[in-house]
Amino acid sequence: MAAKGIWTAQDDISLKALNNRIEQLKIQLYQALFKEKQQVSLTKTIKQMEKAVEKGLMKKYSLDNMTLENFAETSRDEFLIAICLRNNNNKPVYDYNNYWGKQDGLIKHFINQKSKTFLTTSQFRELARSEPFRSLWSIGKEDLFGVPACDLTDDQKSLVLYSKMYDNVYEHPERPSDEVMDNDYMLDGWFALQRLELEKERKANEADKLLNKKGANRHGNNAGEMFIMADSQTEANKIRELNDLNATRKMKQRENAIKQKGSVSESNLPDVKLDLQNQAMRQFKDRGKK
């Protein structure tokens, strides 16, 4: 696909960036809980971007139906559907012995009927949080369907997973409002914020451990820039992750300036130069007030 220009590594990068942008918009939507006009605009944009993601995925997997893996999966699904078929007398239409002489038209018909009952993620979530299933789930939990977990259908498994997801949200000490719970995009935004907070906390703990190991914490919280020597590329990557977005942007600007000019004095680094200009402006304003 890459050789034919159908789907390239750059397309993967673009798709990932689009998904990241959707997540950011969902966070903004959650934060705009009491801003109705902003909610309408953000929701419209998210839906447009989701369509773009769907279009990209269709393109990415457009040749999957020509693969051996797809042929094997299709053959398996056809076989499972065939041996589950019953006639008017509740007798199996097919068994393992006569399956190979099957009538394709009959099985294809049932495959088409099955595809019409496909539930979307949004529908699963609505079922999991709404009555009467919510009450039934609260009473029965995993025993609700009366079969072992290994015998659950794919749809039942999905419903169980989403029900557990909502259980976790309801039990959270800072659970969102019902309005957020009923809005999939808003709840996704809430999930994203929770994940970012946990990630931030995890990185802070890792930072403390790494700084203690390197003896950098002796500078205290008042230190400006700290340069830490790494013992390996893996450790260097971890150290880079300790920088916030602002610091990462500064490093990128410095790298570009050095690449363009070969060498740059500290005072001529882009971020330092900007800081000096801002400092001069503040001093000028302070003198004007005296």
Secondary structure, DSSP 4 states (H G I P E B T S, - for coil): -TTTTSS-HHHHHHHHHHHHHHHHHHHHHHHTTT-HHHHHHHHHHHHHHHHHHHHHHHHHTTTGGGSHHHHHHHHHHHHHHHHH-B-TTS-BS--TTTGGG--HHHHHHHHHHHHTTPPPHHHHHHHHHSTTHHHHHHHHGGGGGSS-GGG--HHHHHHHHHHHHHHHHHHSTTPPPHHHHT-HHHHHHHHHHHHHHHHHHHHHHHHHHHHHHHTGGGG-TT--------SSHHHHHHHHHTS-HHHHHHHHHHHHHHHHHS---GGGSHHHHHHHHHHHHHHHHHHHH-
